[in-house]
Amino acid sequence: MIEKSSWLFLRLIALYSVAMLIWGVFGFLEYFFNFSIIPLQNPDFLNGTQFIHWLLITMSGVIFLKNYFTG
């Protein structure tokens, strides 16, 4: 039972990391190129703060998925 729930929880975290990676990439596309499907930028953030925001979101997805697939 615990092994099955651990397996499921790990897959859910991986799915969440994929979503974070996609969100971060689309945020960077909007930040740098004004390409937007839905508005993601927060106009109340300063430009440097917005960059750090997208960097951290993207890196959280990348780092977990890299370690997930490389073991």
GILINBEL-V563298 format. One record per run of one state. SS is the DSSP state (helix for helix, strand for strand, loop for the rest). FROM is the first residue (numbers start at 1). LEN is the number of residues. If there is no record, write none. Layout:
# GILINBEL-V563298
ss={SS & SS}
from={FROM & FROM}
len={LEN & LEN}
This chain:
# GILINBEL-V563298
ss={loop & helix & loop & helix & loop}
from={1 & 2 & 34 & 47 & 71}
len={1 & 32 & 13 & 24 & 1}
